[in-house]
């Protein structure tokens, strides 16, 4: 077995001068690797600080009610779902899990799924358990790799109960063939292709019959390497047990990115994180983000890796210069923080072409290497633009090979674009764990929307807009709770398909749709609906960059502001909650109190508790009766979201009417006092007709009208989303 030695450059990705989070999580798009996690998270760019924003949270119940989410509902004894391959040709989504492979329809994950049961043998499971493994269910075959081999077959690998195994899958020529089965009698060793331990992340890609992988290749997960196997050539790997190359790495992403028009210059970029070799005595070693590369044409090339919580590579029109999104999080449990940074391939290449690092001086610290660099320079590929007369790295001189082995690291770090993060979250009770970026064409340009998974099992939908030439504005469009025009979210517990077009949650008003600033949605003259760039309507309104309904919705705002007044009751001396939740998460809310024809900002001696969903009025008295208006303001546009007429009931009357008479009703159950705020269930009918005072009759009328309004609202909301998932 040979060693990668020729392209031995690895660089560090820095977070930027204003980024205080130097550590990444190990969760990639697929999520937690632990087979025993009970609640796992989803798997799926110097200036002014970016302010935090209130989130709109959507529960899974609401997503299901509005047909905006479709969980994979086929139940079988498995866990640890991972999205391993998206097949655009056949419209299939391939999942790997514990002892199962699943092929799903990308448009409807519950439409005739194709399932393969691929367990480890009972003998192998027994041998695994005898080694002391299996207390958390690891002694099983966890599928970790599915790669396209040709038009009709896939190549797949699993952990094989701590003995990695690989085989082929026959998927047929077309999706209509409904063919999905293992090739009978074929089994291949998975060593160097798939990790032994299901808790260890590995990355792999098949290119021209060669499998390139970043894996741990031993039972104890102490030997990490970058491997090239298959393809009819000798297997090669990075130097074994050399911490200058890899020091306890966690592999995250692998991507082929061409460097020039010359095919021989093509390189494979690896992203990983690893522990620093320069930790102070007694202190925990810091964790560094790394990126590196390997030449594809040479049999003896060293690959570089990168270190992130997650990495997403967004293609551009120039295939040589995609945009690299990197997710960073803090370590430890005391302080939680996350951030997303954006890097350019030009900056990454500049660092690879810059000075090498080496240890020098009496303290043996990393310094810039200023000596002679042999030809060919490490990082150049045999037969490429700069080495046309060299066919293989075997032709490199001993001087070049020894230099590469001694200098695997570049001296400079790569900083994010503008040297600042694109998105920052600090002082929150969650961390980001996974990331997907989607490009969306809107009326006023193209925008990139970030879908960020959290360790609370939610997905945040975020867009970052240019506020001015030097500053950015971050908008959190919504947060959905989940267990092409679809988002697929997998976790240890299952998979859910979520529609990206969820415009019905913004309502029917032009102003609300405009203020949402969601590039997927536009007001079509009647309601907020999915935006299609090819559709041209005179009444269509969308303003992602500015969110200005005064300009976009002129002539439509007056009738939208006529809110129906609701009647709400409170009991003297108790508390009541006035609900108000603007549809736009960026709106600021102000409560106004109207009494005797005068409207002024709410201010009361009894105390007001403000929340994201409304206000709680404490210690009510008769002077609190009147009209309450919830006024939302955003981008200088003001509109009344809620009008509530609060009526205060006399405490003595309420207590007298709700108390039991022990002489007349010795066996009657106690009656519950009327709710001051919204009831949670419709009132039950009395056992016998009883004359009620006027105030109590008003309460019954209010409850009845409230439940009728809620039923009507839910029906309208469902109808507006009936096209959500087709």
N, C-alpha and C positions, 0 to 999 in steps of 0.2 A: 504494500500500500504506500503510495506516495504522499507528499505533503505540499500544501499550498504555500509557496514561498515568494512568488514573483511580484504579486500586486499587494504587498503587505502593508497597506495604509489603512489606519483606523483613526477616526476623528471624533471629537467630543462636540455634542450639540449643547449650546448654552441657552439659558432661559432669558437672557437679556439683563440689562442693568437694573431694571425695575421689577424683576421677577423674583420673589422671595421663596419660590418652591423648587428646590433642586432635585426632588425625588419623584419617581414615577411608580404607579401601581403596575402589577403584572397582568392585569386583566385586558385582554384584547377584545376584538369585536365579538368573539364567541362567548366571553364571560368566564365565570369561575370554573376552574378545572376540577375542583374538588367534587368527587362523586357523592359526598355525604352532606353537602351544605343544605340546610333546611330552607333558607331564604337567600337566594343568590341574586346578584344584580343582573341587569340586562347585558347582552353581549353585542353586538352590532358593529393672527399675528398681533421712547421717553416723552412722555406727554402727560396730560391731565389724566387722573385715574378715572376709570369707568364706574359709574354709580350702579349699585345693585337695584334690581327692579322687582316689583311684586309679580308673582307667578299666577297664571291661571291653571289650576289643577283639575284634570279630568280623571275621574275614577273609572275603573274597568267596567263598573255597572253602566255608567253613562255611555261609554264607548260602545258597549254591546247594545244598549237600547237604541242608539242612533245608527247602528250598523256601521260604525266607523272602525270596528275591530272584529277580527275573526280568529279566535284561538283554534289551534290545531286540536281537534276534539277526539281523535282516535286514541283510546286508552290501551296501553299494553305495558308490561312490566319493564320499564326502562327509565333512565334519567340522564342528565348531563347532555342536553340537546345542543348541538353546535352546527351553525350554518357553515358548511365547508366548500360549497361550490354553487354558483348561479349559472345555469346553462341557458343562455339567451336563445340559442338555436332551437332547442326543444321546449323552451318555456318551462323549465324544471328547476326546482330548488332542492339541492341535495343536502340532507342532514346526516350527521353521525351522532350516535348516542351510545349508551352502554349496551353492547351486543346487538345493536340494530343499525341498519342503513335504511333511509327513507327518501323516496323521491316524491316531491309535492308539485302540484300545479301552481305556478307563480301567481295566477289570477285568483285562484281559490284553493287555499291550502287543504281544504277538506274534500276536494273533488277527487275521488278515486286515488288515494295515495298508494304508492307501490312500496312494499316493505320487505326487507331481507333480514332474516334472523341469522346472525353470525356470532355465535358464542365461542368462548374458549372451551376446550374439551374438559370433561370432568376430571381426567387425569391431571391435566395441567393446572386446573384450579386447586386440586389437592396438593400438588407440589408447591404451588405458590403459598398456600396457607401454612405449609410446614416450615417455610422460611420466616414466619412471623408476620407476614403481610396479611391483608384482608380484613382487619378489624373495622375498617370503614368501607368495605365493599370493593377494594381495589383489585381483588383477584377476579377480574372479568376482562372481557375484550372491549376496551373503549376505543371507538373509531375516531381517529385523529387526522386522517388524510384522505381526500378524494380529489384526484386530478384527472383531467381529460387525457386519454392516451391517443385516441384517434376518433373518427366520426362515430364509431359504434361501441367503443369500449372506454371504461374508466379504470384508473388504477387506484386502489384503496389500501390503507394500512391501519392497523389497530395495535393496542398495547399487548394483546394476547395473554393477559394475566401475567405480566412481567416477562413475557417472551414475545417481542414484537413480531407480527406476521403481516404479510401483504398478499394481495391477490387481484384478479381482474373482475370487472363487472361488465356484463353484456347489456347495453341500454337500447340496442336497436338503432335503426336509421332515423325513425321519426317518433315523436311523442305518441302518435296514434297507434304505434305498434304495442304499447303497454308492455314493453319488455324491460325487465329489471331483475337480473339474477346473477349469481356468482358463476364464474367459469368453472365447471366441474373438474375436480382433481388437480387444480393448480394452487400451489401455495409457495410463497417466497419468504425468505428471512426479511424481517423488518429492521434489522440492526443498521444504524446509520440513516434510517429513514423516518423512524418513529421512536419516541421515548419509551422507556420501560414503565415509568411511573405516570399514571394518568394525571397526577398533580403537577407535572412538569410540562410547561408550554414548549411546543416545537413548531417550526415553520418549514415549509417545503414548497417547491415548484418544479414542474416538469417542463424542460425546454429541449426540444430536438432530441427526445429520448433519454436525456440525462436528468437525473433527479438531484437537485441541489437542496440541502436541508441543514437547518440548525437544530441540533438535538443533543440530548444526553444519552450516551451510548452504552452505559453500564447499569447494572442492577441497582447500585447504590446511588446513582445520579451524581457521581463525583467527576465524571469525565465528559465535559461538554465540548462539542466540536462543530465545525462547519464541514459538511460532507458533500462529495459528488460521487454518486453511484449510478449504476445501470449504463446504458448507452454503448456497451461493448468495449469500454476502456477500463483501465485499472482504477479501482476506487481510490480517491485521495481525500485527505482531511487536513485540518490545521494541526499545528504542533501539539502533541499530547502533553498534558500536565505542565504547560508553560503559561504562567499567569500573566506574562506580558502580552499574550495574544487574547486570551479569554480568562476572566477571573470571576467565576460563579455567575455566568451570564443568564439573563432571562430573554429569550428570543421573542420578537413581537411581529416583525413584518419582513417580507422578502419581495423584491420587485425588480423586474428587468427594465432598465432605462438606457436608451442609446445615448452615446456621447457625441457622435458625429454621423455624417452620412456614410462613413466607412464602416462596413459591417463588422470588421475585426476589432473595432474600438468599443463594441457593445459590452456593457458591464451589468452585473447583477448587484443590486444594493441590498445590504442587510441592516436591519434596525434592531437594536437590543439595548439592554442596560446591564451594567456590571458593577462590582464593588471596586472602589479605588484602591490602588496599591500604596497610597501615600497617607494612610490614616495615622494619626498621632498615637503614640503608645498609650494603651489603656482606653482609648476612645473607639466608639463604633465606627467602622469604615463608612465613608460617604458613598452614595450611589450615583453613578454618572450615566448620562445619555450618550450613546455611541452610534455612529453610522460608518459603514465601510463598504467596500466593493470588491468584486472579483471579475476578472476577464473571463468571458465565456468561451473563447476560442482555444485557450491553452489548457493542457492537462495538468499544469502545475501552478495554479494561481491561488493567491490568498484572498479570502473575502473579508470584507469589513462588515461590521454590524452596527445597529443603532439601539438606543436605550430609551424607551418611552412607556407611558401607561397604555397608550394606544397610538397607532399611526394610521393616517388615511392619506392616500396619494391621489390627488385630483388631476386627471388628465387635462391637457390644454390642446389648442390647435397645433402647437409645436410639441411633438412627441418627445423631444429631447429635454424639455423643460416643464415637467409637471409641477404642481404646487404640493408641498409636503406639509400636512397638518399634524402636529404632535400634541398629545395630551399629557400633562404633568399633574401630579398630586403630591401632597405632603405625606410624610411617613409618620407613624405613631398615631395614637388615639386622642391626644390632648387637644391639638389644634388641627382642624380640618380645612383644607383648601385645595382648589383645583384651578387649572388654567389651560388654555389652548393657545399655542403659538404656531405661527406660519413661517415656513422657510422656503427660500428659492433654491433651485438646483444650481444656479450660477454661483451663489454664495458657497454651497457645499463643494462644488468643483474647485473654486478658488482656494479653499482650505486644503483640499487634496493636492493641489499644485503648489502649495506653499512649503514652508520649512518643516523639516522633521523634528521630532522631539527625541531627546536622549538624556540619560541620567549622568550628571557630571558634578564635580566639585566635592568639597569635603563633606557636605551634607547629603550628597548623592541625590539631588533634587532634579526634577524634570526641567531641562533648559532647551533653548533653541539650538539645533545642530547647525553649525556654521562651516563645517569642513567640506571636503570634496564629496560629491554625490556621483556614484559610478553610473556608467551607461550600460543598459537602458535604465532610465529613472524608474524606481518602483512606482507602480500605478499605470505604466504604459503597457499595452498589450502586444504580444508578438504578432507581427504581420499587420499592425495598425498603421496609423498615419505617421508616427514617429519612429517606427521600427519595421520598415518595409522589407528589410533583408533578413529578418529573424522569423523562423517558422514556429518555434516552440520555446518555452522557457527553459527547456533542457539545453538550449544553446547559450543561455546566459553564462557569463563568466563566474568563477568562484567568488570574486570580489563583490559582484552584484548580489549573488545569493546570500553571502554572509552579511552584507549590509541590510538586506531585507529582513533577515532573521533578527538582527539586533535593533532594528528601528521600525517596529510595526505601528507606531503612533505618530500622528501629526501634532505639531506644536500649537497651532492656533485653534480656537473654538469657532463654531458656527453660531451666529446670533440670529434671532428671528428678525423678520422684516420690520423695519422701524425701531428695532431693539426694544420691543415691548410686546406683551401678550395681546392676543385678540380678544379673549374672554377671560375674566378672573372671577372666582368665587372664593371668598374668605369669610370666616366667622359664621359658617353655616354648618348644619348637622349632617351633611352628606358629602361624598366625593364623586367626581366623575370617574367612570370606569370604561366607557366605550364611546366610539365616535363614528359617525357617518356624515358625509357632506354631499349635498345635492345642489346642482346648478339649476336655477329657475329663471325663465324668461318672463319679464313683466313688461308693463306698458312703457316704463321709463328706464329700461335697461335689464341687464342680467345680474342676478343676485345669487349668493351662495348661502344656503340655509344649513345650519349645523344641528344635527340630532345627537344629543349627548345623554348617554345612559348613566344613571347614578346607582350607588350601592343601596339605595332605598327601593329599588325595583321600578323606578320611573324613568321617563325619557323627556328631556327638555328640548323644545324646538326654538332655536335662537338664530337671529339674523344680526349681522354687524354692518352698519351703514356709515359712509363717510359724512361726518358732521361738518367739517371744513377741511382744508388741505392738510392740516396737521393732527386733527383729532378724529376719533371714531365714536359712534354711538351704538351701544349694544342694546338690542330689544329682545326680550324673552317673549315669544309669541304665545306659547302655552306649555304646560307640562302635563303629559298623559301618563297614567298609571297602567302598566301592562304587566303582566305576569311574566325605476319605472314609475309608477305612481303609487307604489306600495312601500311600506317600511316593514321589514321583518325583524322581529326581536326574539332572541332565544335566551334561555337561561337553563339552570339545572332542572327546573320543573317542567318546561315545555316551550312551545313556540307560539307567537301571535303575529298575525298579519294586520297591519294598521294602515288605513288609508291616509295619504298625505293631503287629500282634499277634504278638509273638515270645516268648510266655510259656514255651515249652518250654525255653528256655535257663536258666530258673531252677530246673529240676528238678521232682520230684514231691512234695517235702516241703512241708508247710504252713508251717513256719518259714521256709524259703528263699523261698517265694513272698511271705510277709508282709514279710520283711526287704527284699525287692527294692523295695518301695514304688512299683511301677509301676502307674499308674492304669488302664492297659490290661488288667491281669491280676488274677485272683483265684483262690484255691484252692477248688476245687469239691467237695472231699471225697475226691478221688483224686489229682488232679494240679493243676499251675498252668496255668490255661486262660484264654482270652479272656473278659473281663468284659463283660456286657451288663446295663445298668441295669434293663431290664424283666424279666430273669430272676430269680426269687426261689427260693433254696434255703436250707434251714436250715443246711446244712454249708458254705455259701460263706463264705470268710474273706478280708478285705481291710482294710488299715490304712495308707493312704497318708500321713496326717498324722504318725502316731507310729511306725509300723513295730514294733509290740509283739507278738511271737509268744507271750510269756508269757500275755498276755490273750486273744489271738485264737485261738491254737492249743492251748489247754489240753486235755489228754487225747490229743493227737496227737503231742506232742514225744518221749515216751519211746521209742516204737518207731522214730522217725526217727533217733535217735542211735546205733543199733546199727550201726556201720560195720564192714564186713568188713575183716579185717586182711590186708594185702598183705605178701609176703615180697620183700625186696630184698637184693642181694648187693653187697659192696664188697671190694676187694682191699687187703690191708694195705699201708700206705705211699702209696696213691693217694687219689683223691677220689671222692666220690659225691654225687649230687643227689637230694634228697628233695622230691618235688613236692607242692604244696598250693595250691589256688586256690579260695577261697570263692566261692560263687555271688553273694553280695552285694558290690558294689564298695566299700561303706562299712565293711565289717567289719575289725577289727584282729585280727592273727594272733599267736599265741604258741605256741612249740614246747615240748612237755614230753617229758622222757626218763624212761622206766620201766625200772627194773632192780632185780631182787631184790625185787619187790613194792612198791617206792617210786617215786612219780611226782613229779618236781620240774622247775622251769624249766630248759631246756637251757643249759648253760654248760660249755664245754670249752676246754682249753688249745690244742688244735690249730687253732682258728680256725673261725669260721662266717661264711659270706657269705650275707646275707639278700637275697632278691629278691622281686618281686611274685608270682612263681610257685612259690616254695619256698626251700629253703636248700641251700647247697653245703658239705659237710663236707670239710675238707682234712686231709691226712696222717693217714689212718685207722690205728687200732691196735685190738687185740683188746678194749680197754676200751670202744670205741664200740659194740660189739654190744649189742643190746637193742631195746626197743620205743619208737617215736617217735610221739607224738600231736600233730597239728596242731589247736589249739583256736582257734576263731573267736569273737569277742565283738562284739556290737553291741546297743545299747540294753539293756545288762545281761543279755542273753540269750547264754548260752555253749553251744556244741555242738562236738563233735569232728568235724572235716571228714575227716581222713585218719588211719588207723592203719597204721604201717609197722613190720614186724619186720626189723631190719637184721642180717645175718649177715656176719661178716668172714672172708674166705678167707685162708689162709696164703700169703704172697707167694712163698715158695720153692716150694711145691707148684704154684701156678699157673704160675710160670715154667718149671718142669720139664715140666709137662704140655703147655705150648703151644710149647716150643722144638722146632726141627727136628733130626732125626738125619741128618746128611749122608751117613752110610754106608748107611743102610737106605733113605732116600728122596731119592736125588740129584736126581730130576726133579720131585718133588712141590712144589707151590706152598706158600708159608708160610701157616701157619694164623694167623688173627687172634685176639688175646687176647680173652677174654670181657669184655663191657662191664660196668663197675661200676654204671652207672645203667641206665635203660631202654634197651633196644636199639632201633635204628631199623628193623630188618628181622628176620623170623623166621630162626632158625638153620637152615643147610642140613644135610641128613642126611649122615653120614659115608659114605665110599666102601665101608667094610667094617665089620662089627660089631667094636667094640672095648670091652673092659671098662673102665668109668670108675670112679674113686673116688667115694664117696658125695657129696662136695661138688660135684663136676662134674655128677653126675646131678641134684642139686637145682637147679643152674643151668638145665639143660635143662627140668626140670619148671616152673621159674619162668617161663622164656621162653614155654613153651607156654601156660601158664595166663594169662599177661599178654596174649598176642595173642587168646586166646579172650575175655577180658574186654573188650578194646577192640572186637572185632567185635560183641559183644553190646550194648555201650554205644552204638555208632553206629547199630545197628538200632533200639534203643529211642528214640534221639534223633530219628531220621527219622520214626518212627511218631507221635511226639508232635507233630510239626510238619506232618503230612500235610494238615491243613486250612489251613495258613498262607496260601496264595494261591488256594485254591479249586481 
